[in-house]
Amino acid sequence: MTEAVQSSIDRAADALDALLRARPADERQARALYHLDRLRRAVRASHQEAVRFAAFTLHKTVRDASATWGPDLTAAMEQLKAALNAQGHHY
């Protein structure tokens, strides 16, 4: 994985992480943070199937909460999705 692409994934994941941690702690926030951590690990390990599973689950968690979490988190998830797509991780 090129450094530039890896950096874009890391930056997008960091931005989403910061927004998630700014939310009040609850089960959905904990689930999103858990899957974001799993996604980061999978990307570092270049484990394509794990990346797809974690990204899909994280995306679904954020999408399902979009009505209460607001557009900033949805936009951050879309940025992460775009960074992953640029590296060939499609889900």
C-alpha positions in Angstrom: 0.0 0.0 0.0 1.4 3.4 -0.9 2.1 5.8 1.8 -0.1 8.5 0.3 -3.1 6.2 0.2 -2.4 4.7 3.6 -2.2 8.3 5.0 -5.5 9.2 3.4 -7.1 6.1 5.1 -5.5 7.0 8.4 -6.6 10.7 8.2 -10.2 9.7 7.3 -10.2 7.1 10.1 -8.8 9.7 12.6 -11.4 12.2 11.6 -14.2 9.7 12.1 -12.7 8.6 15.4 -12.6 12.1 16.7 -16.3 12.7 15.8 -17.3 9.4 17.3 -15.5 10.1 20.6 -17.2 13.5 20.8 -20.6 11.7 21.0 -22.0 10.8 24.3 -21.0 7.2 25.2 -23.6 4.6 24.4 -23.8 1.2 22.9 -23.9 2.4 19.3 -20.9 4.6 19.8 -19.0 1.8 21.3 -19.9 -0.5 18.4 -18.8 2.0 15.9 -15.4 2.6 17.7 -14.9 -1.2 17.9 -15.5 -1.7 14.2 -13.3 1.3 13.3 -10.5 -0.3 15.3 -11.0 -3.6 13.6 -11.0 -1.8 10.2 -7.7 -0.1 11.0 -6.1 -3.4 12.0 -7.4 -5.1 8.9 -6.0 -2.4 6.7 -2.6 -2.6 8.4 -2.6 -6.4 7.9 -3.8 -6.1 4.3 -6.6 -8.5 5.1 -9.1 -7.8 2.4 -12.0 -9.8 3.7 -11.6 -8.3 7.2 -11.5 -4.8 5.7 -14.7 -5.4 3.9 -16.5 -6.8 6.9 -15.4 -4.1 9.3 -16.0 -1.3 6.8 -19.5 -2.6 5.9 -20.4 -3.0 9.6 -19.0 0.4 10.5 -20.8 2.1 7.6 -24.1 0.4 8.6 -23.7 1.6 12.2 -23.1 5.2 11.2 -25.8 5.1 8.5 -28.4 3.7 11.0 -27.5 6.5 13.5 -27.3 9.3 11.0 -30.7 10.8 12.1 -29.4 11.4 15.6 -25.7 11.7 14.9 -26.0 14.3 12.2 -24.4 15.0 8.9 -20.8 15.5 10.1 -20.4 11.8 11.0 -22.1 10.7 7.8 -19.7 12.9 5.8 -16.7 11.5 7.7 -17.8 8.0 7.0 -18.1 8.8 3.3 -14.6 10.3 3.3 -13.3 7.0 4.9 -15.2 5.0 2.3 -13.7 7.1 -0.5 -10.2 6.6 0.9 -10.8 2.8 1.1 -12.2 2.7 -2.4 -9.1 4.5 -3.7 -7.1 1.6 -2.3 -9.4 -1.0 -3.9 -11.4 -1.9 -0.8 -14.9 -2.1 -2.0 -17.8 -3.2 0.2 
